[in-house]
Amino acid sequence: MIKYLKKLSIQLLAILLVLTALIPAANANVIEYSGGVMDEYEYEEVFFLYDIPIKFTGKATVTEKENKNQLTSTYKFTLASPDGHKLTRSVVYVSDLTKHEVKGQTTSNTTVKSYNEKVTLADKTTYTLADYQFSQGSVVDNRPATDYYSGNIIARKIYKKSYKVDKKTIEEEITVRITGENVGYQNFWGSTDTQLIDYEIVTPLGTAFVTNKVSDSKSRVLEYEAHSPSLSSFVGGNSVISTSDMISEYEYDIPYSHYARSGTINLNKKKSPTIERLIVPKFRDIAKHWSKPNIEKLYSLGIFDESSNFFSPDAAMKKDLFTIGVAKAVDLRVMEEKTNKRKTLKKPLFEDLDVKDPNYIYIESALNKGLVNPKNKEKFGAKDSITRAEAVTIIVRSLGLEGRAPTPGYKTKFIDDNKIPNAAKDSIYIASELGLIDPDKKNRINANEVLTRGKASQLLVRYLNFLESDLKQNYRDDILYFD
């Protein structure tokens, strides 16, 4: 891998190193299955086995280890409440992973390997976890730009409650039945994991019900930073702002409680954001161009690595440069290929590509992942001008959403529907629904129009905005607030 990184330009390498440092260390993942939230300092959750909710705070640690298609996740909690209650918990889950290479999917089955949990109230009443049965099935659809996943949870916990009355020890059994689901996604620009859990708590006094909605999101967003001094070589530049936050909501009904029969408790934790400035574009021919902000964003990110001071925004975008741009925008995992495979590569996949070009690996990866089609058996069509239909198809395929179009035979809402190439119709439909493309004033989509470099930049930035914000909206806010 190092060998091929060295082939990149110094400018691109510096940008990639910056962006790599900003990638979250792990996927967004809800902390265990208790509805808790955490930041870099503190973990917080609500406990419902007592007849009133108890809010615990303290320390939580999560470690994961994968070995031979088995993922081991360990959670440890040391918590306390302001009233002097204490909670300790240690749980180890084991997930058996099955990779379906042909289908591009991964399935997993998770069980609990070991557990230990004890809650000690200020009055010395204790709740000890005596038995824990847990099962979760999940599927991950591994798409080039984004991984989407979904899972279902069924579990049962049995606690032994112990307390004293007139110096006599009383023991009771509490059973907690748990059902739920989780959905999420992960891409280069962020990740969200949303979990919906129902708890049925059966006690000698009656049955309580708790519904929890919790979501963990990590995101990286581009923002423009103005440069105030007038006597300067540049007027502003872009930054990447990385954020992470968790929100949780408990709705509870405890009919046997004398204090709090029902209600809602909300938790929220945010980590301190980080900011990283990117390089400053200095193109001389885009100062008054309508797509200037788009072009500058893409250049700052290294998606365009032009060496010239002239961008030529009204010139035609070429197929190879657009393909490379999409691949760089989502950080296609081109560096994961084994080095010995690369060493045996003696000629390019197509005669109009050059293996010595540092960007060749991006085109090769896009071809291997089915994002783009070659022109014919001999040529990729590297220097062909790309049309809107071709560009949109590459983007929608990278998202893996082309299959969400209606049953074939449908018509789009555009008046020039009959001019949309059959191979691009599903992608055009999906891109329009996602807000990636708009028709002109006459409601024409102009699928066969050659994209200028300025218009291609606009399309790529909209694509980035979708990855940064729209997926988070769909996987968190739409579920938590409008489901």
DRENNU-497409 format. One record per residue (C-alpha): residue number from 1; x, y, z. Coordinates in steps of 0.25 Angstrom, whole numbers, plus 5000, padded with zeros to 4 digits. Layout:
BEGIN
{NUM, {X, Y, Z}} ...
***
This chain:
BEGIN
{1, {5000, 5000, 5000}} {2, {5011, 5010, 5003}} {3, {5017, 5007, 4990}} {4, {5005, 5013, 4983}} {5, {5003, 5024, 4993}} {6, {5016, 5029, 4989}} {7, {5012, 5031, 4975}} {8, {5001, 5041, 4979}} {9, {5005, 5055, 4977}} {10, {5010, 5062, 4990}} {11, {4998, 5071, 4990}} {12, {4988, 5060, 4989}} {13, {4995, 5051, 4999}} {14, {4995, 5063, 5009}} {15, {4980, 5064, 5008}} {16, {4977, 5049, 5009}} {17, {4985, 5049, 5022}} {18, {4977, 5060, 5027}} {19, {4964, 5053, 5024}} {20, {4969, 5040, 5029}} {21, {4972, 5046, 5042}} {22, {4957, 5052, 5043}} {23, {4951, 5038, 5041}} {24, {4944, 5033, 5053}} {25, {4952, 5022, 5060}} {26, {4939, 5013, 5060}} {27, {4926, 5013, 5054}} {28, {4915, 5020, 5061}} {29, {4909, 5009, 5070}} {30, {4899, 5010, 5081}} {31, {4905, 5007, 5095}} {32, {4900, 4993, 5098}} {33, {4885, 4991, 5099}} {34, {4881, 5000, 5111}} {35, {4878, 5013, 5104}} {36, {4890, 5020, 5110}} {37, {4898, 5032, 5103}} {38, {4912, 5036, 5105}} {39, {4923, 5047, 5101}} {40, {4938, 5047, 5103}} {41, {4936, 5049, 5118}} {42, {4923, 5042, 5123}} {43, {4913, 5031, 5121}} {44, {4898, 5033, 5125}} {45, {4886, 5023, 5125}} {46, {4873, 5021, 5133}} {47, {4870, 5009, 5141}} {48, {4855, 5004, 5142}} {49, {4855, 4992, 5151}} {50, {4852, 5001, 5164}} {51, {4838, 5007, 5165}} {52, {4844, 5020, 5160}} {53, {4854, 5023, 5149}} {54, {4868, 5025, 5154}} {55, {4878, 5032, 5145}} {56, {4892, 5027, 5146}} {57, {4905, 5033, 5141}} {58, {4919, 5029, 5141}} {59, {4930, 5022, 5133}} {60, {4927, 5012, 5121}} {61, {4938, 5005, 5113}} {62, {4935, 4998, 5100}} {63, {4946, 4989, 5093}} {64, {4944, 4981, 5080}} {65, {4953, 4970, 5074}} {66, {4951, 4962, 5061}} {67, {4957, 4949, 5059}} {68, {4954, 4939, 5048}} {69, {4940, 4945, 5045}} {70, {4936, 4946, 5059}} {71, {4935, 4959, 5066}} {72, {4936, 4960, 5081}} {73, {4930, 4973, 5088}} {74, {4933, 4976, 5102}} {75, {4925, 4986, 5110}} {76, {4929, 4990, 5124}} {77, {4921, 5000, 5133}} {78, {4924, 5007, 5147}} {79, {4912, 5016, 5150}} {80, {4906, 5024, 5161}} {81, {4894, 5033, 5164}} {82, {4894, 5046, 5172}} {83, {4885, 5038, 5183}} {84, {4896, 5028, 5186}} {85, {4891, 5017, 5177}} {86, {4902, 5009, 5169}} {87, {4902, 5000, 5157}} {88, {4913, 4991, 5151}} {89, {4912, 4983, 5138}} {90, {4921, 4975, 5130}} {91, {4916, 4968, 5117}} {92, {4923, 4961, 5106}} {93, {4915, 4959, 5093}} {94, {4920, 4950, 5081}} {95, {4916, 4952, 5067}} {96, {4919, 4941, 5057}} {97, {4920, 4948, 5043}} {98, {4917, 4942, 5030}} {99, {4922, 4949, 5017}} {100, {4914, 4947, 5005}} {101, {4924, 4952, 4995}} {102, {4916, 4950, 4982}} {103, {4904, 4957, 4988}} {104, {4912, 4968, 4994}} {105, {4906, 4966, 5008}} {106, {4910, 4961, 5022}} {107, {4901, 4954, 5032}} {108, {4904, 4953, 5047}} {109, {4898, 4945, 5058}} {110, {4901, 4951, 5072}} {111, {4899, 4944, 5086}} {112, {4904, 4947, 5100}} {113, {4917, 4940, 5104}} {114, {4918, 4945, 5119}} {115, {4910, 4955, 5128}} {116, {4911, 4961, 5141}} {117, {4902, 4972, 5146}} {118, {4898, 4977, 5160}} {119, {4891, 4989, 5165}} {120, {4892, 4994, 5180}} {121, {4882, 5004, 5185}} {122, {4885, 5014, 5196}} {123, {4876, 5006, 5205}} {124, {4884, 4993, 5202}} {125, {4874, 4987, 5193}} {126, {4881, 4979, 5182}} {127, {4877, 4975, 5168}} {128, {4887, 4964, 5162}} {129, {4886, 4959, 5148}} {130, {4884, 4944, 5150}} {131, {4881, 4940, 5135}} {132, {4883, 4947, 5122}} {133, {4878, 4941, 5108}} {134, {4881, 4949, 5096}} {135, {4880, 4948, 5081}} {136, {4882, 4958, 5070}} {137, {4882, 4955, 5055}} {138, {4888, 4966, 5046}} {139, {4890, 4968, 5031}} {140, {4900, 4978, 5025}} {141, {4898, 4982, 5010}} {142, {4912, 4986, 5006}} {143, {4911, 4997, 4995}} {144, {4923, 5005, 4989}} {145, {4920, 5018, 4996}} {146, {4912, 5014, 5008}} {147, {4909, 5001, 5016}} {148, {4894, 5000, 5021}} {149, {4890, 4990, 5032}} {150, {4878, 4985, 5039}} {151, {4877, 4976, 5051}} {152, {4866, 4970, 5061}} {153, {4868, 4967, 5075}} {154, {4861, 4958, 5085}} {155, {4866, 4956, 5099}} {156, {4862, 4952, 5113}} {157, {4868, 4956, 5126}} {158, {4865, 4950, 5140}} {159, {4869, 4958, 5152}} {160, {4869, 4954, 5167}} {161, {4864, 4966, 5176}} {162, {4869, 4965, 5190}} {163, {4864, 4974, 5202}} {164, {4862, 4973, 5217}} {165, {4849, 4975, 5225}} {166, {4850, 4975, 5240}} {167, {4864, 4968, 5238}} {168, {4858, 4957, 5229}} {169, {4864, 4956, 5215}} {170, {4853, 4956, 5205}} {171, {4857, 4951, 5191}} {172, {4848, 4954, 5178}} {173, {4850, 4951, 5163}} {174, {4848, 4961, 5152}} {175, {4848, 4957, 5138}} {176, {4851, 4967, 5127}} {177, {4847, 4963, 5113}} {178, {4854, 4971, 5102}} {179, {4850, 4973, 5087}} {180, {4855, 4983, 5077}} {181, {4862, 4986, 5064}} {182, {4874, 4995, 5060}} {183, {4877, 5001, 5047}} {184, {4889, 5009, 5042}} {185, {4899, 5013, 5031}} {186, {4914, 5016, 5030}} {187, {4921, 5024, 5020}} {188, {4934, 5032, 5019}} {189, {4926, 5045, 5023}} {190, {4919, 5039, 5035}} {191, {4911, 5028, 5041}} {192, {4898, 5027, 5049}} {193, {4892, 5015, 5058}} {194, {4878, 5016, 5063}} {195, {4872, 5006, 5072}} {196, {4858, 5004, 5076}} {197, {4855, 4995, 5088}} {198, {4843, 4991, 5096}} {199, {4845, 4986, 5110}} {200, {4834, 4978, 5118}} {201, {4838, 4978, 5133}} {202, {4830, 4967, 5141}} {203, {4831, 4969, 5156}} {204, {4823, 4963, 5168}} {205, {4816, 4977, 5168}} {206, {4812, 4977, 5154}} {207, {4817, 4979, 5140}} {208, {4824, 4992, 5135}} {209, {4827, 4996, 5121}} {210, {4838, 5004, 5115}} {211, {4841, 5009, 5101}} {212, {4854, 5014, 5097}} {213, {4859, 5021, 5085}} {214, {4874, 5024, 5084}} {215, {4883, 5028, 5073}} {216, {4898, 5031, 5071}} {217, {4903, 5039, 5060}} {218, {4917, 5043, 5055}} {219, {4918, 5053, 5043}} {220, {4928, 5061, 5036}} {221, {4923, 5074, 5029}} {222, {4930, 5084, 5020}} {223, {4929, 5099, 5024}} {224, {4934, 5111, 5017}} {225, {4943, 5120, 5026}} {226, {4945, 5134, 5021}} {227, {4958, 5141, 5022}} {228, {4956, 5156, 5026}} {229, {4969, 5163, 5022}} {230, {4969, 5170, 5009}} {231, {4984, 5170, 5007}} {232, {4985, 5155, 5005}} {233, {4987, 5144, 4995}} {234, {4974, 5138, 4997}} {235, {4960, 5142, 5002}} {236, {4955, 5129, 5009}} {237, {4956, 5114, 5010}} {238, {4949, 5101, 5014}} {239, {4949, 5093, 5027}} {240, {4944, 5080, 5031}} {241, {4936, 5080, 5044}} {242, {4935, 5066, 5051}} {243, {4924, 5064, 5061}} {244, {4919, 5053, 5069}} {245, {4906, 5052, 5078}} {246, {4896, 5043, 5084}} {247, {4882, 5045, 5087}} {248, {4872, 5036, 5095}} {249, {4858, 5036, 5099}} {250, {4851, 5027, 5110}} {251, {4836, 5026, 5110}} {252, {4831, 5018, 5122}} {253, {4819, 5013, 5129}} {254, {4820, 5008, 5143}} {255, {4806, 5005, 5148}} {256, {4810, 5001, 5162}} {257, {4819, 5013, 5165}} {258, {4814, 5022, 5176}} {259, {4823, 5033, 5171}} {260, {4825, 5033, 5156}} {261, {4815, 5025, 5148}} {262, {4818, 5030, 5134}} {263, {4827, 5040, 5127}} {264, {4838, 5043, 5117}} {265, {4853, 5044, 5120}} {266, {4862, 5050, 5110}} {267, {4877, 5049, 5110}} {268, {4887, 5056, 5101}} {269, {4902, 5055, 5100}} {270, {4911, 5063, 5090}} {271, {4926, 5061, 5088}} {272, {4935, 5073, 5086}} {273, {4935, 5076, 5071}} {274, {4949, 5076, 5063}} {275, {4952, 5085, 5052}} {276, {4963, 5084, 5041}} {277, {4966, 5094, 5031}} {278, {4968, 5089, 5016}} {279, {4977, 5095, 5005}} {280, {4973, 5108, 4999}} {281, {4969, 5108, 4984}} {282, {4975, 5119, 4975}} {283, {4968, 5117, 4961}} {284, {4968, 5130, 4953}} {285, {4957, 5127, 4944}} {286, {4945, 5124, 4954}} {287, {4944, 5137, 4961}} {288, {4931, 5141, 4955}} {289, {4926, 5127, 4952}} {290, {4913, 5122, 4958}} {291, {4920, 5108, 4962}} {292, {4932, 5115, 4969}} {293, {4928, 5110, 4983}} {294, {4926, 5095, 4978}} {295, {4939, 5095, 4970}} {296, {4947, 5101, 4982}} {297, {4941, 5091, 4992}} {298, {4945, 5079, 4983}} {299, {4959, 5085, 4980}} {300, {4961, 5087, 4995}} {301, {4957, 5072, 4998}} {302, {4967, 5067, 4987}} {303, {4955, 5062, 4979}} {304, {4961, 5071, 4968}} {305, {4976, 5072, 4968}} {306, {4978, 5081, 4957}} {307, {4993, 5086, 4956}} {308, {4988, 5098, 4947}} {309, {4983, 5112, 4952}} {310, {4972, 5110, 4942}} {311, {4960, 5101, 4944}} {312, {4952, 5103, 4931}} {313, {4939, 5102, 4937}} {314, {4931, 5103, 4924}} {315, {4939, 5092, 4917}} {316, {4934, 5078, 4916}} {317, {4936, 5068, 4928}} {318, {4943, 5056, 4924}} {319, {4939, 5042, 4928}} {320, {4952, 5038, 4935}} {321, {4952, 5051, 4943}} {322, {4938, 5049, 4948}} {323, {4940, 5035, 4951}} {324, {4952, 5038, 4959}} {325, {4945, 5049, 4966}} {326, {4934, 5040, 4971}} {327, {4944, 5030, 4976}} {328, {4952, 5040, 4984}} {329, {4939, 5047, 4989}} {330, {4935, 5034, 4996}} {331, {4949, 5028, 4999}} {332, {4947, 5016, 4991}} {333, {4955, 5005, 4998}} {334, {4965, 5004, 4987}} {335, {4977, 5003, 4996}} {336, {4972, 4990, 5002}} {337, {4976, 4981, 4990}} {338, {4988, 4972, 4993}} {339, {5001, 4977, 4988}} {340, {5005, 4964, 4982}} {341, {4993, 4965, 4973}} {342, {4997, 4979, 4969}} {343, {5011, 4974, 4966}} {344, {5006, 4964, 4956}} {345, {4998, 4975, 4948}} {346, {5006, 4977, 4935}} {347, {4995, 4984, 4927}} {348, {4983, 4993, 4930}} {349, {4969, 4988, 4929}} {350, {4967, 4996, 4916}} {351, {4977, 5001, 4906}} {352, {4973, 5016, 4908}} {353, {4977, 5015, 4923}} {354, {4991, 5016, 4929}} {355, {4995, 5008, 4941}} {356, {5006, 5018, 4944}} {357, {4996, 5029, 4946}} {358, {4994, 5030, 4961}} {359, {4979, 5032, 4959}} {360, {4978, 5019, 4951}} {361, {4975, 5011, 4964}} {362, {4962, 5019, 4966}} {363, {4957, 5016, 4952}} {364, {4961, 5001, 4954}} {365, {4953, 5001, 4967}} {366, {4941, 5008, 4961}} {367, {4941, 4997, 4950}} {368, {4942, 4986, 4959}} {369, {4931, 4991, 4968}} {370, {4922, 4992, 4956}} {371, {4920, 5008, 4957}} {372, {4924, 5010, 4943}} {373, {4924, 5003, 4930}} {374, {4935, 5003, 4919}} {375, {4932, 5008, 4905}} {376, {4935, 4995, 4899}} {377, {4944, 4983, 4900}} {378, {4957, 4991, 4897}} {379, {4954, 5005, 4903}} {380, {4949, 5011, 4916}} {381, {4946, 5024, 4909}} {382, {4955, 5032, 4918}} {383, {4955, 5045, 4910}} {384, {4940, 5044, 4905}} {385, {4931, 5055, 4910}} {386, {4922, 5050, 4921}} {387, {4907, 5053, 4920}} {388, {4897, 5056, 4931}} {389, {4891, 5042, 4930}} {390, {4905, 5035, 4931}} {391, {4910, 5043, 4943}} {392, {4897, 5041, 4950}} {393, {4898, 5026, 4948}} {394, {4912, 5026, 4954}} {395, {4907, 5033, 4966}} {396, {4894, 5025, 4969}} {397, {4902, 5012, 4967}} {398, {4912, 5016, 4977}} {399, {4900, 5018, 4987}} {400, {4894, 5005, 4983}} {401, {4881, 5011, 4982}} {402, {4877, 5008, 4967}} {403, {4869, 4996, 4971}} {404, {4859, 5005, 4979}} {405, {4853, 5010, 4966}} {406, {4839, 5006, 4962}} {407, {4836, 4993, 4954}} {408, {4841, 4995, 4939}} {409, {4831, 5001, 4930}} {410, {4829, 5014, 4939}} {411, {4831, 5028, 4933}} {412, {4838, 5039, 4940}} {413, {4832, 5053, 4943}} {414, {4841, 5059, 4932}} {415, {4835, 5064, 4919}} {416, {4847, 5058, 4912}} {417, {4845, 5044, 4919}} {418, {4846, 5037, 4905}} {419, {4860, 5043, 4903}} {420, {4866, 5037, 4916}} {421, {4875, 5025, 4912}} {422, {4869, 5012, 4917}} {423, {4882, 5008, 4925}} {424, {4881, 5021, 4932}} {425, {4866, 5022, 4935}} {426, {4866, 5016, 4949}} {427, {4878, 5025, 4953}} {428, {4871, 5038, 4948}} {429, {4858, 5034, 4955}} {430, {4866, 5032, 4968}} {431, {4875, 5044, 4967}} {432, {4863, 5053, 4965}} {433, {4856, 5047, 4977}} {434, {4868, 5049, 4986}} {435, {4869, 5064, 4981}} {436, {4883, 5061, 4974}} {437, {4878, 5067, 4961}} {438, {4867, 5077, 4956}} {439, {4860, 5079, 4943}} {440, {4861, 5092, 4936}} {441, {4850, 5102, 4935}} {442, {4843, 5094, 4925}} {443, {4843, 5082, 4933}} {444, {4854, 5075, 4924}} {445, {4865, 5067, 4931}} {446, {4874, 5067, 4919}} {447, {4879, 5053, 4921}} {448, {4888, 5053, 4909}} {449, {4894, 5067, 4911}} {450, {4909, 5067, 4913}} {451, {4913, 5072, 4927}} {452, {4922, 5084, 4928}} {453, {4933, 5084, 4939}} {454, {4925, 5094, 4946}} {455, {4912, 5086, 4946}} {456, {4919, 5073, 4949}} {457, {4925, 5080, 4961}} {458, {4911, 5084, 4966}} {459, {4906, 5070, 4964}} {460, {4918, 5064, 4972}} {461, {4916, 5074, 4984}} {462, {4901, 5071, 4984}} {463, {4906, 5056, 4985}} {464, {4915, 5060, 4997}} {465, {4903, 5067, 5004}} {466, {4895, 5055, 5003}} {467, {4905, 5047, 5009}} {468, {4908, 5057, 5020}} {469, {4894, 5061, 5024}} {470, {4882, 5054, 5017}} {471, {4886, 5040, 5022}} {472, {4887, 5045, 5036}} {473, {4873, 5051, 5035}} {474, {4867, 5038, 5029}} {475, {4873, 5029, 5039}} {476, {4872, 5037, 5052}} {477, {4862, 5049, 5051}} {478, {4851, 5043, 5042}} {479, {4851, 5030, 5051}} {480, {4852, 5037, 5065}} {481, {4842, 5048, 5062}} {482, {4833, 5044, 5051}} {483, {4832, 5029, 5051}} 
***
